[in-house]
């Protein structure tokens, strides 16, 4: 397993916009036949401010193969 942690500050749009975008992104990961079940993505919010954290977990070498590139949709 390989973990990636992303830390960012929410500054534009509404919280509902952020939730919709994260839901769309996770749904795309879950519905991709090559990635389904191989990547887990979780989002967390700091309760004291607007900082957000995302954790991606790769359960397979699919995300680690050299030369592999996927275009974002």
C-alpha positions as CSV (number, residue, x, y, z in Angstrom):
1,X,0.0,0.0,0.0
2,X,1.1,3.5,-0.7
3,X,-0.4,6.6,1.0
4,X,-0.5,10.2,-0.2
5,X,-1.6,13.1,2.0
6,X,-2.7,16.4,0.5
7,X,-3.2,19.5,2.7
8,X,-5.0,22.5,1.3
9,X,-7.0,25.6,2.4
10,X,-10.6,26.0,1.2
11,X,-11.0,29.6,0.0
12,X,-13.3,29.8,-3.0
13,X,-17.0,28.8,-3.4
14,X,-19.3,27.4,-0.8
15,X,-18.9,24.3,1.3
16,X,-21.6,22.7,-0.7
17,X,-19.6,23.3,-3.9
18,X,-16.6,21.6,-2.3
19,X,-18.7,18.6,-1.2
20,X,-20.1,18.3,-4.8
21,X,-16.7,18.4,-6.4
22,X,-15.2,15.9,-3.9
23,X,-18.2,13.6,-4.5
24,X,-17.8,13.9,-8.2
25,X,-14.1,13.1,-8.0
26,X,-14.6,10.0,-5.7
27,X,-17.4,8.7,-8.0
28,X,-15.1,9.0,-11.0
29,X,-12.4,6.9,-9.1
30,X,-15.0,4.4,-8.0
31,X,-16.6,4.0,-11.5
32,X,-13.3,3.7,-13.4
33,X,-12.9,0.0,-14.3
34,X,-9.0,0.2,-14.1
35,X,-9.0,1.9,-10.7
36,X,-12.1,0.5,-9.0
37,X,-11.1,-1.1,-5.7
38,X,-7.4,-0.1,-6.2
39,X,-7.5,3.5,-4.9
40,X,-9.3,4.8,-1.8
41,X,-9.7,8.6,-1.4
42,X,-10.9,10.2,1.8
43,X,-11.4,13.9,2.7
44,X,-11.3,15.5,6.2
45,X,-11.8,19.0,7.5
46,X,-10.1,20.6,10.4
47,X,-12.8,21.5,12.9
48,X,-11.1,24.8,13.9
49,X,-10.5,26.4,10.5
50,X,-10.9,25.9,6.8
51,X,-7.9,23.5,6.3
52,X,-8.8,20.3,4.4
53,X,-6.9,17.1,4.2
54,X,-7.2,14.4,1.6
55,X,-5.7,10.9,1.9
56,X,-5.3,8.7,-1.1
57,X,-4.4,5.0,-0.6
58,X,-3.2,2.8,-3.5
59,X,-3.9,-0.9,-2.9
60,X,-2.2,-1.9,-6.2
61,X,0.8,-1.1,-8.3
62,X,-1.6,0.4,-10.9
63,X,-0.8,3.9,-9.7
64,X,3.0,3.3,-9.5
65,X,3.8,1.8,-12.9
66,X,6.5,3.8,-14.7
67,X,5.3,5.7,-17.8
68,X,1.6,5.4,-16.8
69,X,-0.4,8.5,-17.5
70,X,-4.1,9.2,-17.1
71,X,-5.7,12.4,-18.3
72,X,-8.1,14.1,-15.8
73,X,-11.7,14.4,-17.0
